[in-house]
Amino acid sequence: MKSPATAGATAVRTGSGAGPSPSPGPQRFLARQRLVRRPLIWFELLLIAVSYGTYSVIRNAVPEQEEAAQRHAEWIWEAEQTLGLAFERAVNHAANEVTWLIVTLNYFYATLHFLVTIAVLVWLFRSHPGRYGAARLVLFATTGVALLGYYLYPLAPPRLMTGVDFIDTGLVHDTWGSLSSESMQTVSNQYAAMPSMHVGWSVWCGITIVMLARARWLKTLGALYPVLTLFVIVATANHFWLDAVGGLICLAFGYTVATLWYGALWYRLPRRPDFPPRRGLPLPFALPPLTARSAGQERATAPGTDSGTDRAGARDHERPRDRTA
């Protein structure tokens, strides 16, 4: 008859507590992917490059569907007017009156969207390697689901609407990197405005900085960054504010995916993993759902291992038998 300790150890090793071990193939692979581990820089650079390239190709390969995009823009504009929140045109015209301001906002829109996101990823990689994988998964899942919006709901940005006098500030002020430039019009889908990934990515950056930064001034900048981004996309007439709502919905989806995969909010994961990634790491054939374990725990619970913890537990349960013998 097995003692309670022996039965518990068997349950941890199998991951189910009863019955034969599941097939080691897919279960072992999934268990390995869910571990909190130290990222590899060459793999991350390759993954980001391939992912962003794929995102750009798919986004720009979506048929522009100008007629549908204009129809959807009219619907959005009318909905905002019904709500009494159609403020984009007033902000656009007011900002355009101040040349230095609107040029700055144009460059903000064209560059910081990428630079700040990359900077936050690098910071996570260096200072919070244990949380990097989960935070990156949030970003990737958010961006991936946004592609569905571009395909299913083509939307003309305010600057391209017909019959409404929005100002295309990038075109008027000839801003480098503007989507309105001739070079960008040939490589970028002009009607992929819903959802706004400028807002989705900026909120991801803001939450990351607020939750993990130590300096109060940095937390303040992190909180202000998404707010400023919202102002920029409206002032430059690149998005409606409802596009920002779409970006937030995509971001919520990204957080849900990462939380379900790792079993915890990403910022609650350990800052630094207990082990570097390596091949041949002993793992059980199955893990309890939504569980990430350290290498030491995996060694202690892997089938066929004889860890110090197991030996100590065995000695503890042998002592009563020795005393009663």
Secondary structure as the mmCIF struct_conf table of DSSP 4:
data_model
#
loop_
_struct_conf.conf_type_id
_struct_conf.id
_struct_conf.beg_label_comp_id
_struct_conf.beg_label_asym_id
_struct_conf.beg_label_seq_id
_struct_conf.end_label_comp_id
_struct_conf.end_label_asym_id
_struct_conf.end_label_seq_id
HELX_RH_AL_P HELX_RH_AL_P1 PRO A 4 THR A 14
BEND BEND1 GLY A 15 PRO A 20
HELX_LH_PP_P HELX_LH_PP_P1 SER A 21 SER A 23
HELX_RH_AL_P HELX_RH_AL_P2 PRO A 24 GLN A 33
TURN_TY1_P TURN_TY1_P1 ARG A 34 ARG A 34
BEND BEND2 LEU A 35 LEU A 35
HELX_LH_PP_P HELX_LH_PP_P2 ARG A 38 LEU A 40
HELX_RH_AL_P HELX_RH_AL_P3 ILE A 41 ALA A 61
BEND BEND3 VAL A 62 VAL A 62
HELX_RH_AL_P HELX_RH_AL_P4 GLU A 66 LEU A 83
TURN_TY1_P TURN_TY1_P2 GLY A 84 GLY A 84
HELX_RH_AL_P HELX_RH_AL_P5 GLU A 88 ASN A 96
TURN_TY1_P TURN_TY1_P3 GLU A 97 GLU A 97
BEND BEND4 VAL A 98 VAL A 98
HELX_RH_AL_P HELX_RH_AL_P6 THR A 99 TYR A 107
HELX_RH_PI_P HELX_RH_PI_P1 PHE A 108 LEU A 112
HELX_RH_AL_P HELX_RH_AL_P7 HIS A 113 SER A 127
HELX_RH_AL_P HELX_RH_AL_P8 PRO A 129 LEU A 152
BEND BEND5 TYR A 153 TYR A 153
STRN STRN1 LEU A 155 LEU A 155
HELX_RH_3T_P HELX_RH_3T_P1 PRO A 158 LEU A 160
BEND BEND6 THR A 162 VAL A 164
HELX_RH_AL_P HELX_RH_AL_P9 THR A 169 VAL A 172
TURN_TY1_P TURN_TY1_P4 HIS A 173 ASP A 174
TURN_TY1_P TURN_TY1_P5 TRP A 176 GLY A 177
TURN_TY1_P TURN_TY1_P6 LEU A 179 SER A 180
BEND BEND7 SER A 181 SER A 181
HELX_RH_AL_P HELX_RH_AL_P10 GLU A 182 GLN A 185
TURN_TY1_P TURN_TY1_P7 THR A 186 VAL A 187
BEND BEND8 SER A 188 SER A 188
TURN_TY1_P TURN_TY1_P8 GLN A 190 TYR A 191
STRN STRN2 ALA A 192 ALA A 192
BEND BEND9 MET A 194 PRO A 195
HELX_RH_AL_P HELX_RH_AL_P11 MET A 197 LEU A 212
BEND BEND10 ALA A 215 ALA A 215
HELX_RH_AL_P HELX_RH_AL_P12 ARG A 216 ALA A 235
TURN_TY1_P TURN_TY1_P9 THR A 236 ALA A 237
BEND BEND11 ASN A 238 ASN A 238
HELX_RH_AL_P HELX_RH_AL_P13 TRP A 241 TYR A 262
BEND BEND12 GLY A 263 ALA A 264
HELX_RH_3T_P HELX_RH_3T_P2 TRP A 266 ARG A 268
BEND BEND13 LEU A 269 LEU A 269
BEND BEND14 ARG A 271 ARG A 272
BEND BEND15 ASP A 274 PHE A 275
TURN_TY1_P TURN_TY1_P10 ARG A 279 GLY A 280
BEND BEND16 PHE A 285 PHE A 285
TURN_TY1_P TURN_TY1_P11 PRO A 289 LEU A 290
HELX_RH_AL_P HELX_RH_AL_P14 ALA A 295 THR A 301
BEND BEND17 ALA A 302 ALA A 302
TURN_TY1_P TURN_TY1_P12 PRO A 303 GLY A 304
HELX_RH_AL_P HELX_RH_AL_P15 GLY A 308 THR A 324
#
